[in-house]
Amino acid sequence: MNNALRILWASPWTIFGLIIGLCCKPFSSRILIYHGTIGCYGAGVAWILKRMPIAGGASAMTLGHTILARDRASLLTTHPHELVHVRQYERWGPFFVPAYLLFGLWLWCRRKDPYWDNPFEKEAYKLDSEYNSRNLS
């Protein structure tokens, strides 16, 4: 699939993420185009991420090609991990969020952690770890 089709395939979630970022704009939020993604961060976005159902909330979250982050530092620090999710959105398109949530529900029913045991997160943490080991050595 060429780049334009991947962007289009992920676009419903990209637009949704951008709407969230724009709605948070009056609450001191910023938008940054960074390595082919749209980063939205600041107080309004942080308020949302702190309420995510993982311990302590989320530092960042990806919707299509939009990355929502608590602040600029979180956006830059989590970018390799979130970029893996961007690629997952490019593969799964509008089905990514339902697939992610269904995996989480299935894991929860099996008494596993819906976040840490989720195969989408495992892939992101694995590739993020490989990225960091290559770039920190």
GIFENCOR-V546772 format. One line per field, one symbol per residue. phi: phi as a letter, one per 40 degrees, with the letter a starting at -180 (. if undefined). psi: psi as a letter, one per 20 degrees, with the letter a starting at -180 (. if undefined). burial: I if it has 24 or more other ideal C-beta (glycine too) atoms within 12 Angstrom, else O. A space follows every 50 residues. Layout:
BEGIN
phi->???
psi->???
burial->???
END
This chain:
BEGIN
phi->.cdccccccccdccccccccdcccdcbgcbbbcafgbbcbahdccddccc cccbdggbcaabbgcbbcbcacccdcccddcccccdccccccfccccdcd ccdccdccccgbcccccccccdcccccccccccccbc
psi->prghhggghihghgggghggghhigilkqqpppoljroppragggggghi jqlqpjaqhrqpocjpppqgrgghghgiggghhghghghhgiciiggggg hggggggghjkrpifhiphghggghghgggghhhii.
burial->OOOOOOIOIIIIIIOIIIOIIOOIOOOOIIIIOIOOIIIIIIOIIIOIIO OOOOOOOIIIIIIIIIIIIIIIOIIOOIIIIIIIIIIIIIOIIOOIIOOI OOIIOOOOOOOOOIIOOIOIIOOIOOOIOOOOOOOOO
END
